[in-house]
Every structure is written in structure tokens, then in C-alpha cells.
Amino acid sequence: MRADEQREAARAAAEEAWVDERVAEGESRRVLEVTPPGDAAHWAELVASRPVDGGGGERKPDSTGTARWHEALAPWGLTLAAAGAVGGGGRGLVTTRSFKRGEVLMRVTPAVAVVSGRHLSSRCHHSHATGGRLLVCSRCGCARYCSADHQRAAWAGHRDECALLAQTRPRVPGQTVRLLARLLALLRRSAGAPPPEDAGEWARSAAAILSLSHQLGGQPAERCAEFGEQAGMVCSLIQEAARSGGGWAGSSERVHLQRVHLQRVHLQRVHLQRVHLQRVHLQRVHLQRVHLQRVHLQRVHLQRVHLQREIGIGLYPLAALANHDCDPTAAQSFGAAGKLTLRALRPLAAGEAVTIGYVDLAAAASERRQALRSSYLFTCECRACEEALAPTPAARKREAARCEAAASLREEQRAELAAIDAADWEAALRRSTRAAEIAASLLPPGAPALGLQLLRAGSLRRRGCKLHAHCGSLRESVGYLRRATEVLQAVHGEAAPLVRDAAEMLRGAQLELAYGDNSAAS
């Protein structure tokens, strides 16, 4: 027997021994049907003790994958700082060289991703593109592809999922359950195989996902119950698929263990740092959302420019290492097949933290902290929050005013979209202008959400000028569009369709303004 075969045999024996031990314990405890927080933490620790890449139950010394993360980040000019090293938070991304505003910090593809329910029949499940007649998977009747090449390319990730979807046909599980199924399939395919040698491939592999830290012990009982229900649903589907010969390995005991595994992995950042897929365009009309998750605007004329439409969710292990800050230094945008691009929002020196916004940055500091505690289990201690929530009368007054402004912004945006739908352009222009003013006072200068609001205000003001020939409003439109183009260019890059369309709109407004000035002079 060759050395590699001996290692594999030892690894398989260790795996079987580990499974048998856990099954025996599970038979006596039966804790997985509804898992209380304490027991969930215990089981998560058992799963974490699973032997990897070596027989005899040995664990790799670097179980957090720190060395591999450093290796994967090095080509981008980034590194992984230890917890507390930057800003007092958890471990996070730090630059190792200087970056210009708008320069690419990272470009990665998702480890797993799914389209949302509303887009199941209208988008390719591989490229997430729309248009044309889509091919339908004959077995599950759910997955759709824009070409045979895309269908073949997606088969590796769809194979196991297909068997599960066939069990629920014609009903389709929610996007979170489908993402968990894909994630579990990835873990299953990777079991026993050595981690990828290439650092970039490793960073989106099962080994990288399992090296992320989980927060299972800190979750409230309700959240653990929710996770347990989602994991239980996936495992029920796996059992059905195994009975029908769908390719899933299948004793009920192993499925119980898979459920525990799912609970741990879900908390590793599928939920805590899940990144929505985003797509960006403008005239055709695709847009980016503030959470910087992939968004599509459909081609619905100018009046629906910049509506935010989530088209799915994905897991990006490397990008998930970026910490939160209420005044972030970076922002994400998304392209074909869910490829994530992270760009600097301002010039960065070597040694600076790379941060993104996890929550709505226009919200008041108290609202942001509450959202972060609820979803991400930490209290934000960034400078913006510390200053806003300082125990002084002046700070309390500013925070109260910000709460009112944030509520006003949400109301103005709702009214703006309602006016656009009703083709009430004067009301839409008035609401959009007011929303842009409030957004500029609440959001950081480089926030993508600010760029989108300015773009909408500029395009509506330009439309109003065409209807009513107000040269002064056209001058204001040019100002809004110029600021919007600058912000969006830093987020998406000059070549992005959204930025090109915004620049074209700006040039058109400038020409119209110059023509109006010349006509007035003559």
C-alpha cells in the first residue's frame, strides 16, 4: 500500500471512529430535535473536534487556518490581523500597502450561492443573468440556465441539490435552506480530500469555511431554535433523497450529525456574515444596495431607476473577514455569477483596517448598535458610535435629531417611489431632493447608498427640467449627477455599466445646460 493510501485509510478510520462515538452519545442524549443553546454549543464543539487531514484523531495545529488566510490575502496586498489588533474588534483585514480611492482590494467568487425565490424562473442559476429562453433542469424542474455550457458548469454544485429539490417539487424551499443544502453538499464532497493547494481556491473551500469562528454559544434560544428548524428541514430532505437514490449518504445517525454540522456552519457566517448577491447596472437598470449585496434593477424605464432588488444570497469566506465600521473604508459591488469586488472608498495607507458597513449606515447610532447586537452579536465601538452615544446632553440631543432625520429619510424615500409609480414627477422630484439632502447629512461621504440617492435625484431633476425648462434646476441636476458619479465610480470602477450610464447622464445634462445658457445669451 502506498503512503498516500495508508494516510487515507488512517483518516477514514479516524473519521469512522469519531462518527461512531458521536452516534453512541447521540443515542443516549437525543438532543437534536430541538437543540437548546447550551447543548448546541456542546455539539458544535464536538463537531469542531472532528479529525482533519490526518489519522488517529489528530488536529492540525493551525485549526483557524490563519497561515492559509495570510497566503490567500497576500496577492491582494492584505493580511489578517489578530483579534483586537485593529480597532478593538475581532480579527479582520488590514492593508499591507497603500491603496488609492476606488482601487480594487479584492475580487472573489462565492463558495456557494443561490438565487431567491422570486427569481427562480427568471434568472440563470449559474450566471444570475436574465433574458432569453432559459433551459430547465429536467429532473428537479427548478434550476434554470441561459445556455448548455452554463448548465454543465453548474452541475458540480447542483448535482446533490437537484436530488433534494426533486423531493419537494413543485414546492421550492426558501433560499436559506437551499444555501445550507449547497453548503452541506460542498462539505460532503470535500470530506476526506486534501485541502486545495492554491490559496485562492482554498479561501472558498470547505476547509476555509470550517476555519471561520462560530458564535453558537452566544445566540439566544429563539435564534438557535430557528437554526435548528432550518437544519432539520435540510436533513429531512437529505433523508428523502437518500431513500430515492439521490446520492446522499444516508443513515439517520449520520444525518443527525450533519444537522449539528449545519448548525455550526450556519453560525460561522452563512447567517452572521451572509452577503447578498448584488448586480449593478443602471440604464438596463441594475443597482447596488446599501448593504452592498448584489442587486438588480430591471429595465423599467427611467422612472424605476435605482430600485433595490435582492436576487439571492451567497457565502464569501474571504470577504467575510472584513470587519464592520459605521464609517467604512471599503465597499462591495457584484458582477456576473456573483463575483464580489471590494474597493477602497478613500485612500488607504499600509496598516489601515479594511472595513465595510454591515447595517444601514443612515440609521441612528442606537439603532445601528441594536441591529449589530441582534444579528452579529457584538457591540460597535467605532468612533462614530462612541461620539454619538457619549453621556453628554449635546450628544443626546444630536442622537435624537439623527433618529428623527433617519425616520424622515425612510418616509421621503417611500413617498418618492410611490410618486414615481404614479408618474407624479413634481412630487417625485420634491421628495427625491429632500431625501438626497437628508442622506448627505446622515451617510459617510463615500457611502454607495448616498451615490444612488444623488443619482436618482439628479436624473429626476433632469427629467423635470425637460418637462418645465427650468435652467436653474438643470444646473442643480448637473451637481447631483457629478457627485453621484464620483461616489459610484469609487465603489464600482469606471468600467461598470452603472458608472458609465451615470457619466453619460451627466454629460447629457451638461450639454443641455450649455445649450440653455447659449440660447439665453443669444
C-alpha positions as CSV (number, residue, x, y, z in Angstrom):
1,M,0.0,0.0,0.0
2,R,1.4,3.4,-0.9
3,A,2.0,6.1,1.7
4,D,-0.9,8.3,0.5
5,E,-3.3,5.3,0.5
6,Q,-2.2,4.5,4.1
7,R,-2.8,8.1,5.1
8,E,-6.2,8.0,3.6
9,A,-7.1,4.7,5.3
10,A,-6.0,6.1,8.6
11,R,-8.0,9.2,8.1
12,A,-11.1,7.2,7.1
13,A,-10.7,5.0,10.2
14,A,-10.4,8.1,12.4
15,E,-13.5,9.6,10.8
16,E,-15.5,6.4,11.3
17,A,-14.4,6.1,14.9
18,W,-15.4,9.8,15.5
19,V,-18.8,9.2,13.9
20,D,-19.4,6.0,15.9
21,E,-18.5,7.8,19.2
22,R,-20.8,10.7,18.4
23,V,-23.7,8.5,17.4
24,A,-23.4,6.5,20.6
25,E,-23.5,9.7,22.6
26,G,-26.4,11.0,20.5
27,E,-28.4,7.8,21.1
28,S,-28.3,8.5,24.9
29,R,-28.9,12.2,24.7
30,R,-31.3,12.7,21.7
31,V,-30.7,16.4,21.8
32,L,-31.0,17.3,18.2
33,E,-34.8,17.6,17.6
34,V,-34.9,20.9,19.4
35,T,-31.5,22.0,20.5
36,P,-31.2,24.3,23.5
37,P,-28.4,26.9,23.3
38,G,-26.1,25.1,25.8
39,D,-26.4,21.7,24.1
40,A,-26.0,23.3,20.7
41,A,-22.7,24.8,21.9
42,H,-21.6,21.4,23.2
43,W,-22.4,19.7,19.9
44,A,-20.7,22.4,18.0
45,E,-17.6,21.8,20.0
46,L,-17.9,18.1,19.2
47,V,-18.1,18.8,15.5
48,A,-15.1,21.2,15.9
49,S,-13.1,18.3,17.3
50,R,-13.6,16.2,14.2
51,P,-10.3,14.9,12.8
52,V,-8.9,16.6,9.8
53,D,-6.3,15.5,7.3
54,G,-4.5,13.1,9.4
55,G,-5.3,9.8,11.1
56,G,-5.5,9.0,14.7
57,G,-7.8,11.9,15.6
58,E,-5.0,14.4,15.1
59,R,-5.9,18.1,14.6
60,K,-3.8,20.5,12.6
61,P,-2.0,22.9,14.8
62,D,-3.5,25.8,12.8
63,S,-7.2,24.9,13.0
64,T,-8.2,28.5,12.4
65,G,-6.4,28.5,9.0
66,T,-4.5,31.7,9.8
67,A,-1.5,30.8,7.7
68,R,-3.7,29.9,4.7
69,W,-5.7,33.1,5.1
70,H,-2.5,35.1,5.0
71,E,-1.4,33.3,1.9
72,A,-4.8,33.9,0.2
73,L,-4.8,37.6,1.1
74,A,-1.1,38.4,0.2
75,P,-1.6,38.8,-3.6
76,W,-4.2,41.5,-2.8
77,G,-1.9,43.5,-0.6
78,L,-3.9,42.5,2.5
79,T,-3.4,40.5,5.6
80,L,-5.4,39.1,8.6
81,A,-4.9,41.0,11.8
82,A,-5.4,39.2,15.1
83,A,-8.5,40.0,17.3
84,G,-8.1,43.3,19.0
85,A,-5.1,44.4,16.9
86,V,-7.1,46.9,14.9
87,G,-9.9,48.9,16.4
88,G,-10.5,46.5,19.3
89,G,-12.8,44.1,17.3
90,G,-12.3,40.6,16.1
91,R,-9.6,39.5,13.6
92,G,-10.0,41.4,10.4
93,L,-8.5,42.6,7.1
94,V,-5.6,45.1,7.1
95,T,-3.7,46.6,4.2
96,T,0.0,45.8,3.7
97,R,0.5,48.6,1.1
98,S,-1.2,51.8,0.2
99,F,-4.3,51.9,-2.0
100,K,-5.9,54.7,-4.0
101,R,-9.5,55.7,-3.7
102,G,-11.5,53.3,-5.9
103,E,-8.7,50.8,-6.2
104,V,-9.6,47.1,-6.0
105,L,-8.9,45.5,-2.7
106,M,-10.2,42.1,-3.5
107,R,-12.2,40.2,-6.2
108,V,-13.6,36.8,-5.3
109,T,-16.3,34.3,-6.3
110,P,-18.8,32.8,-3.8
111,A,-18.2,29.4,-2.2
112,V,-21.9,28.8,-2.6
113,A,-24.7,31.0,-3.8
114,V,-28.4,30.6,-4.7
115,V,-31.0,32.9,-6.3
116,S,-34.0,34.0,-4.3
117,G,-37.5,32.5,-4.8
118,R,-38.8,35.4,-6.8
119,H,-36.0,35.0,-9.4
120,L,-36.0,31.2,-9.6
121,S,-37.7,31.2,-13.0
122,S,-36.3,34.4,-14.5
123,R,-32.5,34.1,-13.9
124,C,-29.8,31.7,-14.8
125,H,-28.8,29.8,-11.7
126,H,-25.1,29.9,-12.7
127,S,-24.5,33.4,-14.1
128,H,-27.6,35.1,-12.5
129,A,-28.3,36.8,-15.8
130,T,-31.7,37.4,-17.3
131,G,-33.1,37.5,-20.8
132,G,-33.8,34.9,-23.5
133,R,-35.3,31.5,-23.1
134,L,-33.8,29.6,-20.1
135,L,-33.1,25.9,-20.1
136,V,-34.8,24.0,-17.3
137,C,-33.3,21.1,-15.3
138,S,-35.4,18.1,-16.4
139,R,-35.1,16.3,-13.0
140,C,-35.9,18.9,-10.4
141,G,-37.7,21.4,-12.7
142,C,-36.3,24.2,-10.6
143,A,-32.8,25.1,-11.8
144,R,-32.6,27.3,-15.0
145,Y,-29.7,28.2,-17.2
146,C,-29.1,30.6,-20.1
147,S,-27.0,28.0,-22.0
148,A,-26.0,24.4,-22.1
149,D,-22.4,25.5,-21.2
150,H,-23.7,27.1,-18.0
151,Q,-25.8,24.1,-17.2
152,R,-22.7,21.8,-17.5
153,A,-20.6,24.3,-15.5
154,A,-23.1,24.4,-12.7
155,W,-23.7,20.6,-12.4
156,A,-21.0,20.0,-9.8
157,G,-22.8,22.3,-7.4
158,H,-26.3,21.4,-8.5
159,R,-26.0,17.6,-8.5
160,D,-26.8,17.0,-4.8
161,E,-29.2,20.0,-4.6
162,C,-31.1,18.5,-7.6
163,A,-32.0,15.4,-5.7
164,L,-33.3,17.5,-2.8
165,L,-35.4,19.8,-5.0
166,A,-36.9,16.8,-6.8
167,Q,-38.3,15.7,-3.4
168,T,-40.2,18.9,-2.8
169,R,-41.4,19.5,-6.4
170,P,-43.4,21.6,-7.2
171,R,-42.7,23.4,-4.0
172,V,-39.3,25.0,-3.6
173,P,-37.6,25.5,-0.2
174,G,-36.5,29.0,0.8
175,Q,-33.2,30.5,-0.2
176,T,-31.6,30.0,3.2
177,V,-32.5,26.3,3.2
178,R,-31.2,25.9,-0.3
179,L,-28.0,27.7,0.6
180,L,-27.5,25.3,3.6
181,A,-28.1,22.3,1.3
182,R,-25.4,23.6,-1.1
183,L,-23.1,24.2,1.7
184,L,-23.5,20.8,3.2
185,A,-23.0,19.3,-0.2
186,L,-19.8,21.2,-0.5
187,L,-18.6,19.9,2.9
188,R,-19.7,16.4,1.9
189,R,-17.8,16.4,-1.4
190,S,-14.7,17.7,0.4
191,A,-14.7,15.1,3.2
192,G,-11.5,13.1,3.1
193,A,-10.0,15.1,0.3
194,P,-6.9,17.2,0.9
195,P,-7.4,21.0,1.0
196,P,-6.7,22.8,-2.3
197,E,-3.1,23.7,-2.7
198,D,-3.9,27.1,-4.4
199,A,-4.6,29.7,-1.7
200,G,-7.3,31.4,-3.7
201,E,-9.1,28.1,-4.2
202,W,-8.6,27.2,-0.5
203,A,-10.2,30.5,0.5
204,R,-13.6,29.4,-1.0
205,S,-13.3,25.7,0.0
206,A,-14.9,23.7,2.8
207,A,-11.7,23.9,4.8
208,A,-11.8,27.7,4.8
209,I,-15.5,27.8,5.8
210,L,-14.9,25.5,8.7
211,S,-11.9,27.6,9.9
212,L,-14.2,30.6,10.4
213,S,-15.2,31.1,14.0
214,H,-18.8,30.5,15.1
215,Q,-21.0,32.3,17.8
216,L,-23.3,29.4,18.6
217,G,-23.0,29.8,22.4
218,G,-23.9,33.5,22.2
219,Q,-27.1,33.0,20.3
220,P,-30.5,33.5,22.0
221,A,-32.7,30.4,22.4
222,E,-35.1,31.7,19.7
223,R,-32.3,32.0,17.1
224,C,-31.0,28.6,17.9
225,A,-34.4,27.1,17.5
226,E,-34.7,28.9,14.1
227,F,-31.4,27.4,13.0
228,G,-32.4,24.0,14.3
229,E,-35.6,24.2,12.2
230,Q,-33.7,25.1,9.1
231,A,-31.1,22.4,9.6
232,G,-33.8,19.9,10.4
233,M,-35.6,20.7,7.1
234,V,-32.4,20.2,5.2
235,C,-31.7,16.9,6.9
236,S,-35.3,15.7,6.2
237,L,-34.7,16.4,2.6
238,I,-31.4,14.6,2.7
239,Q,-33.1,11.5,4.2
240,E,-35.7,11.5,1.4
241,A,-33.1,12.0,-1.3
242,A,-31.0,9.1,0.2
243,R,-34.1,6.8,0.1
244,S,-34.7,7.7,-3.5
245,G,-31.1,7.0,-4.5
246,G,-30.3,10.7,-4.8
247,G,-26.6,10.2,-4.0
248,W,-26.7,11.5,-0.4
249,A,-25.1,9.0,2.1
250,G,-27.6,8.1,4.4
251,S,-28.1,6.6,7.8
252,S,-30.3,8.6,10.1
253,E,-27.5,8.8,12.6
254,R,-25.2,10.4,10.1
255,V,-28.0,12.8,9.1
256,H,-28.3,13.7,12.8
257,L,-24.6,14.6,12.8
258,Q,-25.0,16.5,9.6
259,R,-27.7,18.6,11.3
260,V,-25.3,19.5,14.1
261,H,-22.7,20.4,11.5
262,L,-25.2,22.6,9.7
263,Q,-26.0,24.4,12.9
264,R,-22.3,25.2,13.5
265,V,-21.5,26.2,9.9
266,H,-24.6,28.4,9.7
267,L,-23.3,30.4,12.5
268,Q,-19.9,30.6,11.0
269,R,-21.1,33.4,8.7
270,V,-23.7,32.0,6.5
271,H,-26.1,33.9,8.7
272,L,-23.9,36.2,10.7
273,Q,-22.0,37.5,7.7
274,R,-24.0,36.4,4.8
275,V,-23.6,38.6,1.8
276,H,-26.5,39.1,-0.6
277,L,-25.8,38.8,-4.2
278,Q,-25.8,42.1,-6.0
279,R,-25.7,43.1,-9.5
280,V,-25.1,46.6,-10.8
281,H,-26.3,48.4,-13.8
282,L,-28.3,51.5,-14.4
283,Q,-30.0,52.1,-17.7
284,R,-30.6,48.3,-18.1
285,V,-31.2,49.1,-14.9
286,H,-29.3,47.2,-12.3
287,L,-28.4,48.7,-9.0
288,Q,-26.5,48.2,-5.8
289,R,-27.9,48.2,-2.4
290,V,-26.5,49.8,0.7
291,H,-25.6,46.5,2.4
292,L,-23.5,46.1,-0.7
293,Q,-25.0,43.0,-1.6
294,R,-25.8,42.1,-5.1
295,V,-28.9,43.9,-6.5
296,H,-30.6,44.1,-9.9
297,L,-32.7,46.9,-11.3
298,Q,-34.7,45.6,-14.1
299,R,-35.1,47.6,-17.2
300,V,-38.2,49.6,-16.2
301,H,-37.7,52.9,-17.9
302,L,-36.2,55.9,-16.1
303,Q,-38.9,56.2,-13.5
304,R,-37.8,53.0,-11.8
305,V,-34.1,53.8,-11.8
306,H,-32.3,52.6,-8.7
307,L,-34.9,50.3,-7.1
308,Q,-33.2,47.8,-4.9
309,R,-33.9,44.2,-5.7
310,E,-32.2,41.4,-3.9
311,I,-31.7,38.4,-6.2
312,G,-30.2,35.9,-3.9
313,I,-27.6,35.1,-1.2
314,G,-24.1,33.8,-1.2
315,L,-21.2,33.0,1.1
316,Y,-17.8,34.7,0.5
317,P,-15.4,33.4,3.2
318,L,-12.5,35.7,2.2
319,A,-14.7,38.9,2.1
320,A,-16.4,37.9,5.3
321,L,-13.1,38.6,7.1
322,A,-13.7,42.4,6.7
323,N,-14.9,43.9,10.0
324,H,-17.7,46.4,10.4
325,D,-17.3,50.2,10.9
326,C,-20.0,52.9,10.8
327,D,-17.6,54.9,8.6
328,P,-16.3,52.1,6.4
329,T,-13.1,52.3,4.4
330,A,-14.3,49.9,1.7
331,A,-17.5,48.8,-0.2
332,Q,-18.6,45.8,-2.2
333,S,-20.1,45.5,-5.6
334,F,-21.1,42.5,-7.6
335,G,-20.8,41.3,-11.2
336,A,-21.6,38.3,-13.3
337,A,-22.0,34.9,-11.5
338,G,-22.0,36.8,-8.1
339,K,-18.3,37.8,-8.3
340,L,-17.6,40.2,-5.4
341,T,-15.3,43.2,-5.8
342,L,-14.1,45.1,-2.8
343,R,-12.8,48.7,-3.4
344,A,-11.4,51.4,-1.2
345,L,-13.7,54.3,-0.5
346,R,-10.8,56.6,0.3
347,P,-7.0,56.5,0.1
348,L,-5.6,53.9,2.5
349,A,-2.1,53.7,3.9
350,A,-0.3,50.5,4.8
351,G,-1.6,49.1,8.1
352,E,-5.1,50.5,7.9
353,A,-8.1,48.4,8.6
354,V,-10.4,47.4,5.7
355,T,-14.0,47.7,6.9
356,I,-17.4,47.6,5.5
357,G,-20.9,48.5,6.7
358,Y,-23.0,45.6,8.0
359,V,-26.1,47.6,8.6
360,D,-27.9,50.7,7.4
361,L,-25.4,53.5,8.0
362,A,-28.1,56.2,7.7
363,A,-29.7,54.8,10.9
364,A,-29.1,56.4,14.3
365,A,-26.2,55.0,16.4
366,S,-28.5,53.4,18.9
367,E,-30.4,51.6,16.0
368,R,-27.1,50.5,14.4
369,R,-25.9,49.1,17.7
370,Q,-29.1,47.2,18.3
371,A,-29.1,45.8,14.8
372,L,-25.4,44.6,15.1
373,R,-26.1,43.1,18.5
374,S,-29.1,41.2,17.2
375,S,-27.6,39.9,14.0
376,Y,-23.9,39.8,14.6
377,L,-23.6,39.5,18.4
378,F,-21.2,42.4,19.1
379,T,-21.4,46.0,20.3
380,C,-20.0,48.5,17.8
381,E,-17.4,50.7,19.5
382,C,-16.3,52.7,16.4
383,R,-15.6,56.4,16.8
384,A,-18.9,57.4,15.2
385,C,-20.9,55.3,17.7
386,E,-18.8,56.4,20.7
387,E,-19.2,60.1,19.9
388,A,-22.9,59.8,19.1
389,L,-23.7,57.9,22.3
390,A,-21.5,59.8,24.7
391,P,-23.2,60.5,28.0
392,T,-23.5,64.3,27.5
393,P,-26.5,66.5,26.9
394,A,-25.1,67.6,23.5
395,A,-24.6,64.1,22.3
396,R,-28.1,63.0,23.4
397,K,-29.6,66.0,21.5
398,R,-27.6,65.1,18.3
399,E,-28.7,61.4,18.6
400,A,-32.4,62.4,19.0
401,A,-32.1,64.7,15.9
402,R,-30.5,61.9,13.9
403,C,-33.3,59.5,14.9
404,E,-35.8,61.9,13.5
405,A,-33.7,62.5,10.4
406,A,-33.4,58.8,9.7
407,A,-37.1,58.3,10.0
408,S,-37.7,61.3,7.7
409,L,-35.3,59.8,5.1
410,R,-37.2,56.5,5.1
411,E,-40.5,58.3,4.7
412,E,-39.2,60.5,1.9
413,Q,-37.8,57.5,0.0
414,R,-41.1,55.7,0.3
415,A,-43.0,58.7,-0.9
416,E,-40.5,59.2,-3.7
417,L,-41.0,55.7,-5.1
418,A,-44.8,56.0,-4.7
419,A,-44.7,59.2,-6.7
420,I,-42.6,57.6,-9.4
421,D,-45.0,54.7,-9.7
422,A,-47.9,57.2,-10.0
423,A,-45.9,59.3,-12.6
424,D,-46.3,62.3,-10.4
425,W,-43.0,63.9,-11.4
426,E,-43.2,67.1,-9.4
427,A,-43.9,65.2,-6.2
428,A,-41.1,62.7,-7.1
429,L,-38.6,65.5,-7.7
430,R,-39.5,67.2,-4.4
431,R,-39.3,64.0,-2.4
432,S,-36.1,62.9,-4.1
433,T,-34.4,66.3,-3.5
434,R,-35.3,66.2,0.2
435,A,-34.2,62.6,0.5
436,A,-30.8,63.5,-1.1
437,E,-30.3,66.3,1.4
438,I,-31.1,64.1,4.4
439,A,-28.9,61.3,3.1
440,A,-26.0,63.6,2.6
441,S,-26.3,64.7,6.3
442,L,-26.5,61.1,7.6
443,L,-24.3,59.0,5.4
444,P,-20.5,58.9,5.1
445,P,-19.3,60.9,2.0
446,G,-18.4,57.8,0.1
447,A,-21.3,55.6,1.0
448,P,-22.8,53.8,-2.0
449,A,-26.3,54.5,-0.8
450,L,-25.6,58.2,-1.0
451,G,-24.4,57.8,-4.5
452,L,-27.6,56.1,-5.5
453,Q,-29.8,58.7,-3.9
454,L,-27.9,61.5,-5.6
455,L,-28.1,59.7,-8.9
456,R,-31.9,59.4,-8.5
457,A,-32.2,63.0,-7.5
458,G,-30.1,64.2,-10.4
459,S,-32.0,62.0,-13.0
460,L,-35.4,63.2,-11.7
461,R,-34.3,66.8,-11.7
462,R,-33.1,66.5,-15.2
463,R,-36.4,65.0,-16.3
464,G,-38.2,67.8,-14.5
465,C,-36.1,70.3,-16.5
466,K,-37.1,68.7,-19.8
467,L,-40.8,69.0,-18.8
468,H,-40.7,72.5,-17.4
469,A,-37.5,74.0,-18.9
470,H,-36.0,75.3,-15.6
471,C,-32.4,76.1,-16.3
472,G,-31.6,76.5,-12.7
473,S,-32.9,73.0,-11.9
474,L,-30.7,71.7,-14.7
475,R,-27.7,73.2,-13.1
476,E,-28.6,71.5,-9.8
477,S,-29.1,68.3,-11.8
478,V,-25.5,68.5,-13.0
479,G,-24.3,69.0,-9.5
480,Y,-26.2,65.9,-8.2
481,L,-25.1,63.8,-11.1
482,R,-21.4,64.8,-10.8
483,R,-21.4,63.9,-7.1
484,A,-23.2,60.6,-7.7
485,T,-20.7,59.6,-10.5
486,E,-17.8,60.3,-8.2
487,V,-19.2,58.2,-5.4
488,L,-20.3,55.3,-7.6
489,Q,-17.1,55.2,-9.5
490,A,-15.2,54.6,-6.3
491,V,-17.5,51.7,-5.5
492,H,-17.9,50.1,-8.9
493,G,-15.0,51.3,-11.0
494,E,-15.0,53.3,-14.2
495,A,-15.9,50.4,-16.5
496,A,-19.1,49.3,-14.6
497,P,-22.3,49.8,-16.6
498,L,-23.8,51.8,-13.7
499,V,-21.0,54.2,-13.7
500,R,-20.9,54.5,-17.5
501,D,-24.6,55.2,-17.6
502,A,-24.3,57.8,-14.8
503,A,-21.4,59.5,-16.6
504,E,-23.4,59.5,-19.8
505,M,-26.4,61.1,-18.0
506,L,-24.0,63.7,-16.6
507,R,-22.6,64.6,-20.0
508,G,-26.1,64.9,-21.4
509,A,-27.2,67.2,-18.6
510,Q,-24.0,69.3,-19.1
511,L,-24.7,69.6,-22.8
512,E,-28.3,70.6,-22.2
513,L,-27.2,73.2,-19.7
514,A,-24.6,74.6,-22.1
515,Y,-27.2,74.8,-24.8
516,G,-29.7,76.6,-22.5
517,D,-27.0,79.1,-21.4
518,N,-26.1,79.8,-25.1
519,S,-29.8,80.2,-26.0
520,A,-30.3,82.6,-23.2
521,A,-27.2,84.6,-24.1
522,S,-28.3,85.0,-27.7
